[in-house]
Amino acid sequence: MKIAVTKFLGTNCDLDVCHAVKLAGGEPELVFFTQENLDNYSGAVIPGGFSYGDYLRAGAISARTPIIKGLKKMVEDGKPVLGICNGAQIGLEAGFSKGTLTNNLNARFICKWVYIRVENNKTPFTQYYKKGEVLKIPIAHAEGRFYADDETLDYMYKNNMIVFKYCDETGEITEEANPNGSIDNIAGVCNENQNCVLLMPHPERASEKILGSDDGLKMFKGMIDYAKKI
């Protein structure tokens, strides 16, 4: 399965993602933001980094580059699209799901291991997890606090668009386990059709036990196996 790994000016997690895609049995290919047509790819990953130095706000400039048209078509066609950290910021700026990501509550960059709980295991990326399963995955962001107004949040819950929540090691959703102040401890969301997931934690950095956890690898395996069926 040929997977497009997008690259913007300032992307810095692209090779990590390529490695994880290979571990999962896929064939990653770096694709620059200037490319508009992605029809030859079975899916895409928008990696993390600091595209355009996070000027204006994280993801704002990248969401207005030519490749977004190809990514939107992918999402509309039902292909799996995964946005990680800055990739999640870009995806929300482009309207792939609802809500927004803003400055961490403590106004600082946070880089540490966290626990997240699987709220929706019906997406391509979470199909190999159990609902309620706890994953150990790192975060590294300054603008990762998810926010949505009450009406939007209600819509997202009704349509099963909340995919991951920050939790403690036992799976409890607590204020102490919330690293950035995200509303309802939300760490990852998806679109209405479930084929596009946007999350702040870095599954590619938890794809091998030698890294400290391989809990994230199933996201990429799920993506590859889902793409084979399309």
C-alpha positions, -999 to +999 in steps of 0.1 A: +000+000+000+015+033-011+010+059+016+017+096+011+037+112+039+032+150+035+060+174+039+057+212+045+084+237+052+091+230+089+078+194+090+103+173+111+086+140+119+083+128+083+110+102+084+098+089+118+064+084+102+079+067+071+097+042+095+064+034+113+045+030+080+072+005+068+070-014+101+033-017+095+038-032+061+031-001+040+051+018+014+056+054+024+065+081+000+073+117+009+051+142-010+057+179-009+030+205-002+032+217-038+016+185-051-021+186-056-030+152-070-028+123-046-049+098-066-021+073-068-019+069-030-040+046-009-038+069+022-019+097+037-002+108+070+003+144+078+033+143+102+042+166+131+067+195+132+065+232+130+052+240+096+061+276+086+073+281+121+037+281+135+034+317+123-001+332+125-011+300+144-001+263+141-012+248+108-028+279+094-005+285+065-001+248+056-039+244+054-039+268+025-013+250+003-020+230-029-018+195-013-048+202+009-070+198-022-057+163-027-060+154+010-096+166+010-104+145-020-088+115-002-110+121+028-141+124+006-132+092-012-131+073+021-093+068+021-075+067+055-059+101+064-040+105+097-029+139+111-004+138+139+004+168+162+011+196+137-007+174+112-038+174+134-035+212+136-033+214+098-063+190+095-085+210+118-075+243+100-085+226+067-119+215+081-113+178+081-131+176+115-146+200+140-132+220+169-098+237+171-064+234+188-051+263+208-023+272+233-017+248+262-033+260+293+001+266+310+013+285+279+043+262+276+057+236+253+051+201+268+071+171+258+065+139+278+049+105+279+011+104+285-017+079+285-047+080+262-078+060+262-095+047+231-130+061+229-138+050+193-124+018+179-144+019+147-119+040+127-093+025+104-066+035+128-082+022+160-098-011+147-071-032+164-077-017+198-104-024+223-127+004+233-114+017+266-079+004+260-051+026+274-021+035+253+012+049+263+022+075+238+043+107+239+032+143+232+053+173+221+033+205+215+026+240+226-008+244+209-025+211+216-054+222+238-086+210+220-116+233+222-151+232+208-183+251+219-211+231+235-231+227+204-201+215+184-191+191+212-226+177+214-226+171+177-192+153+179-203+130+207-235+121+188-215+112+157-188+093+175-161+118+165-142+117+198-114+091+193-089+095+222-090+110+256-061+118+280-063+095+310-041+080+338-024+047+337-056+029+348-078+046+322-094+071+345-102+105+329-089+130+354-079+166+354-044+156+366-041+134+335-049+162+312-015+177+301-027+207+281-062+217+294-081+201+265-119+202+269-132+168+282-095+156+281-099+152+243-066+140+226-079+130+192-109+134+169-122+121+136-146+132+108-182+120+105-172+091+082-145+080+106-117+077+080-098+108+090-083+108+125-064+139+139-046+135+172-019+154+192+001+124+206+028+109+184+020+072+176+051+070+154+072+077+185+056+047+202+060+022+173+088+000+188+094-013+223+129+001+222+114+036+221+095+029+254+062+017+239+049+001+207+013+010+215+011+033+185+021+008+158-015-007+156-027+027+142-005+023+112-013-014+108-050-006+109-045+021+083-027-002+059-052-031+063-081-007+058-065+007+027-062-028+012-099-033+013-108-001-006 
